[in-house]
Amino acid sequence: MRMKNTGNNSNGTAMYNKETEYCLKQSKTMKIQAAEETAGNNGESFPKEVETEQTGTSTRKSIVLLFGIFLTSLSILALVYTTFPELEESEQRYVKLPRDIDDAKNLGKVLSNYKEKYNYQVLGAVFVTYIFLQSFAIPGSIFLSILSGFLFPFPLALFMVCTCSAIGASLCFFLSALIGRRVLFKYAGERVKSWAATVQKNRDHMLNYIIFLRITPILPNWFINLCAPLLGVDLWPFFFGTFLGVAPPSFVAISAGTTLHQLTSSRDALSFNSILVLCLLAVFSLLPILMKNKLKSKFE
């Protein structure tokens, strides 16, 4: 009888150990799922013990994916360059991303020589390059805006610049959402929660706010592109707000491009009148919000 009881005790202990191990695994899985759900819904970072297990692998995958997207974009740029008509040796050194107004002048002179015969190739090259700069927050798009005014009819140039800005900013939006969320929550979690709460309160007016930020130089465009997805801004108001908001400053830059060879710097595109018009348009973009709040307080 003792031997039999000992066997039963051993079996019971083994079953207990298996059940305990199973419960621990289930508890750990539920803990990770709850942490992910909390981070997605409330904009909070993972608990520290879960973060150490999840963040490292996810961040590495995101970086690898980002690097792959960047290489793919470079490949597309290279393809555009290889399909471009053969350039003379004296022109090749001017075909590069413009960093100042002199680069824009030299590039404009080269492209203007091929615009009539190879209009679609020139248009496609400017289009793809503009989106590339916007997508990876690379400076220089202002010079492409000025260059567009020099190369193309004004309506086409304005529509192209607005479209490229909206597409490129949206791609930057996705890239930031892909890799930036964990990093920002890790180093500025409390601030992000506060900013995200403010965004949620003003979600109904987000289109107007995006338009306002695009018109005014309060925040750099690259900063808006990177931070918007991390604060819970939806894509569609971001896209259309960018398309409409960049139109007034692009109007100024493209107008300056019609006299490209008379410019000495990108600042020459601005005048007192143009700055005044931009300020008025910025205020006008917020009028619907102000009127709605006034009516709301009146009826309350």
Contacts in CASP RR format, 6 or more apart in sequence:
PFRMAT RR
TARGET T0000
AUTHOR 0000-0000-0000
METHOD contacts of the structure
MODEL  1
MRMKNTGNNSNGTAMYNKETEYCLKQSKTMKIQAAEETAGNNGESFPKEV
ETEQTGTSTRKSIVLLFGIFLTSLSILALVYTTFPELEESEQRYVKLPRD
IDDAKNLGKVLSNYKEKYNYQVLGAVFVTYIFLQSFAIPGSIFLSILSGF
LFPFPLALFMVCTCSAIGASLCFFLSALIGRRVLFKYAGERVKSWAATVQ
KNRDHMLNYIIFLRITPILPNWFINLCAPLLGVDLWPFFFGTFLGVAPPS
FVAISAGTTLHQLTSSRDALSFNSILVLCLLAVFSLLPILMKNKLKSKFE
31 47 0 8 1.000
31 50 0 8 1.000
32 50 0 8 1.000
32 53 0 8 1.000
32 54 0 8 1.000
35 46 0 8 1.000
35 47 0 8 1.000
35 50 0 8 1.000
35 54 0 8 1.000
36 46 0 8 1.000
36 54 0 8 1.000
38 44 0 8 1.000
39 45 0 8 1.000
39 46 0 8 1.000
39 185 0 8 1.000
42 193 0 8 1.000
43 185 0 8 1.000
43 192 0 8 1.000
43 193 0 8 1.000
43 196 0 8 1.000
44 185 0 8 1.000
44 189 0 8 1.000
44 193 0 8 1.000
45 51 0 8 1.000
45 182 0 8 1.000
45 185 0 8 1.000
45 186 0 8 1.000
45 189 0 8 1.000
46 54 0 8 1.000
46 55 0 8 1.000
51 186 0 8 1.000
55 182 0 8 1.000
55 186 0 8 1.000
58 182 0 8 1.000
59 179 0 8 1.000
59 182 0 8 1.000
59 183 0 8 1.000
62 178 0 8 1.000
62 179 0 8 1.000
62 180 0 8 1.000
62 182 0 8 1.000
63 179 0 8 1.000
65 178 0 8 1.000
65 179 0 8 1.000
66 175 0 8 1.000
66 178 0 8 1.000
66 179 0 8 1.000
69 175 0 8 1.000
70 136 0 8 1.000
73 132 0 8 1.000
73 135 0 8 1.000
73 136 0 8 1.000
76 128 0 8 1.000
76 132 0 8 1.000
77 128 0 8 1.000
77 129 0 8 1.000
77 132 0 8 1.000
80 124 0 8 1.000
80 125 0 8 1.000
80 128 0 8 1.000
80 129 0 8 1.000
81 95 0 8 1.000
81 125 0 8 1.000
83 121 0 8 1.000
84 114 0 8 1.000
84 118 0 8 1.000
84 121 0 8 1.000
84 125 0 8 1.000
85 114 0 8 1.000
85 117 0 8 1.000
85 118 0 8 1.000
85 121 0 8 1.000
87 95 0 8 1.000
87 110 0 8 1.000
91 110 0 8 1.000
91 113 0 8 1.000
94 103 0 8 1.000
94 106 0 8 1.000
94 107 0 8 1.000
94 109 0 8 1.000
94 110 0 8 1.000
95 107 0 8 1.000
95 110 0 8 1.000
96 103 0 8 1.000
96 107 0 8 1.000
97 103 0 8 1.000
97 129 0 8 1.000
97 133 0 8 1.000
97 138 0 8 1.000
97 140 0 8 1.000
98 104 0 8 1.000
98 107 0 8 1.000
98 140 0 8 1.000
98 143 0 8 1.000
98 144 0 8 1.000
98 147 0 8 1.000
99 139 0 8 1.000
99 140 0 8 1.000
99 143 0 8 1.000
100 143 0 8 1.000
100 265 0 8 1.000
100 266 0 8 1.000
101 143 0 8 1.000
101 146 0 8 1.000
101 263 0 8 1.000
101 264 0 8 1.000
101 265 0 8 1.000
101 266 0 8 1.000
101 268 0 8 1.000
103 143 0 8 1.000
104 143 0 8 1.000
104 144 0 8 1.000
104 146 0 8 1.000
104 147 0 8 1.000
104 260 0 8 1.000
105 260 0 8 1.000
105 261 0 8 1.000
105 263 0 8 1.000
107 147 0 8 1.000
108 147 0 8 1.000
108 150 0 8 1.000
108 151 0 8 1.000
108 260 0 8 1.000
111 122 0 8 1.000
111 125 0 8 1.000
111 126 0 8 1.000
111 147 0 8 1.000
111 151 0 8 1.000
112 150 0 8 1.000
112 151 0 8 1.000
114 121 0 8 1.000
114 122 0 8 1.000
115 122 0 8 1.000
115 151 0 8 1.000
122 151 0 8 1.000
123 152 0 8 1.000
123 160 0 8 1.000
126 144 0 8 1.000
126 147 0 8 1.000
126 148 0 8 1.000
126 151 0 8 1.000
126 160 0 8 1.000
127 160 0 8 1.000
127 164 0 8 1.000
129 144 0 8 1.000
130 141 0 8 1.000
130 144 0 8 1.000
130 160 0 8 1.000
130 161 0 8 1.000
130 164 0 8 1.000
130 165 0 8 1.000
130 168 0 8 1.000
131 164 0 8 1.000
131 167 0 8 1.000
131 168 0 8 1.000
131 171 0 8 1.000
132 138 0 8 1.000
133 139 0 8 1.000
133 140 0 8 1.000
133 141 0 8 1.000
133 144 0 8 1.000
134 141 0 8 1.000
134 164 0 8 1.000
134 165 0 8 1.000
134 167 0 8 1.000
134 168 0 8 1.000
134 169 0 8 1.000
134 171 0 8 1.000
134 172 0 8 1.000
134 221 0 8 1.000
134 225 0 8 1.000
135 168 0 8 1.000
135 171 0 8 1.000
135 172 0 8 1.000
135 175 0 8 1.000
136 172 0 8 1.000
136 175 0 8 1.000
137 172 0 8 1.000
137 222 0 8 1.000
137 225 0 8 1.000
137 226 0 8 1.000
141 165 0 8 1.000
142 253 0 8 1.000
142 266 0 8 1.000
143 266 0 8 1.000
144 161 0 8 1.000
145 161 0 8 1.000
145 250 0 8 1.000
145 253 0 8 1.000
145 254 0 8 1.000
146 253 0 8 1.000
146 254 0 8 1.000
146 256 0 8 1.000
146 257 0 8 1.000
146 260 0 8 1.000
146 263 0 8 1.000
146 266 0 8 1.000
146 269 0 8 1.000
147 257 0 8 1.000
147 260 0 8 1.000
148 157 0 8 1.000
148 160 0 8 1.000
148 161 0 8 1.000
148 254 0 8 1.000
148 257 0 8 1.000
149 157 0 8 1.000
149 253 0 8 1.000
149 254 0 8 1.000
149 255 0 8 1.000
149 257 0 8 1.000
149 258 0 8 1.000
149 260 0 8 1.000
150 257 0 8 1.000
150 258 0 8 1.000
150 260 0 8 1.000
151 157 0 8 1.000
152 160 0 8 1.000
154 254 0 8 1.000
154 255 0 8 1.000
154 258 0 8 1.000
157 254 0 8 1.000
158 247 0 8 1.000
158 250 0 8 1.000
158 251 0 8 1.000
158 254 0 8 1.000
161 246 0 8 1.000
161 250 0 8 1.000
161 253 0 8 1.000
161 254 0 8 1.000
162 243 0 8 1.000
162 244 0 8 1.000
162 246 0 8 1.000
162 247 0 8 1.000
162 250 0 8 1.000
163 243 0 8 1.000
165 221 0 8 1.000
165 242 0 8 1.000
165 243 0 8 1.000
165 246 0 8 1.000
165 250 0 8 1.000
166 239 0 8 1.000
166 240 0 8 1.000
166 241 0 8 1.000
166 242 0 8 1.000
166 243 0 8 1.000
166 246 0 8 1.000
168 225 0 8 1.000
169 221 0 8 1.000
169 224 0 8 1.000
169 225 0 8 1.000
169 238 0 8 1.000
169 239 0 8 1.000
169 242 0 8 1.000
170 235 0 8 1.000
170 238 0 8 1.000
170 239 0 8 1.000
170 242 0 8 1.000
172 222 0 8 1.000
172 225 0 8 1.000
172 226 0 8 1.000
173 225 0 8 1.000
173 228 0 8 1.000
173 229 0 8 1.000
173 235 0 8 1.000
173 238 0 8 1.000
174 229 0 8 1.000
176 225 0 8 1.000
176 226 0 8 1.000
176 227 0 8 1.000
176 228 0 8 1.000
176 229 0 8 1.000
176 230 0 8 1.000
177 229 0 8 1.000
177 230 0 8 1.000
180 226 0 8 1.000
180 230 0 8 1.000
181 229 0 8 1.000
181 230 0 8 1.000
184 192 0 8 1.000
184 230 0 8 1.000
185 192 0 8 1.000
192 230 0 8 1.000
192 231 0 8 1.000
195 227 0 8 1.000
195 231 0 8 1.000
196 230 0 8 1.000
196 231 0 8 1.000
196 232 0 8 1.000
199 206 0 8 1.000
199 231 0 8 1.000
199 232 0 8 1.000
199 233 0 8 1.000
200 232 0 8 1.000
202 209 0 8 1.000
203 234 0 8 1.000
205 288 0 8 1.000
205 289 0 8 1.000
205 292 0 8 1.000
206 233 0 8 1.000
206 234 0 8 1.000
206 237 0 8 1.000
206 238 0 8 1.000
207 237 0 8 1.000
207 240 0 8 1.000
207 241 0 8 1.000
208 285 0 8 1.000
208 286 0 8 1.000
208 288 0 8 1.000
208 289 0 8 1.000
209 286 0 8 1.000
209 289 0 8 1.000
210 224 0 8 1.000
210 228 0 8 1.000
210 233 0 8 1.000
210 237 0 8 1.000
210 238 0 8 1.000
210 241 0 8 1.000
210 242 0 8 1.000
210 245 0 8 1.000
211 241 0 8 1.000
211 244 0 8 1.000
211 245 0 8 1.000
211 285 0 8 1.000
212 282 0 8 1.000
212 285 0 8 1.000
212 286 0 8 1.000
213 219 0 8 1.000
213 224 0 8 1.000
214 221 0 8 1.000
214 224 0 8 1.000
214 241 0 8 1.000
214 242 0 8 1.000
214 244 0 8 1.000
214 245 0 8 1.000
214 246 0 8 1.000
214 249 0 8 1.000
215 245 0 8 1.000
215 248 0 8 1.000
215 249 0 8 1.000
215 278 0 8 1.000
215 281 0 8 1.000
215 282 0 8 1.000
215 285 0 8 1.000
216 278 0 8 1.000
216 279 0 8 1.000
216 282 0 8 1.000
221 246 0 8 1.000
228 238 0 8 1.000
245 285 0 8 1.000
248 277 0 8 1.000
248 278 0 8 1.000
248 281 0 8 1.000
249 278 0 8 1.000
252 269 0 8 1.000
252 270 0 8 1.000
252 274 0 8 1.000
252 278 0 8 1.000
253 266 0 8 1.000
253 269 0 8 1.000
255 269 0 8 1.000
256 263 0 8 1.000
256 268 0 8 1.000
256 269 0 8 1.000
257 263 0 8 1.000
257 269 0 8 1.000
262 268 0 8 1.000
263 269 0 8 1.000
END
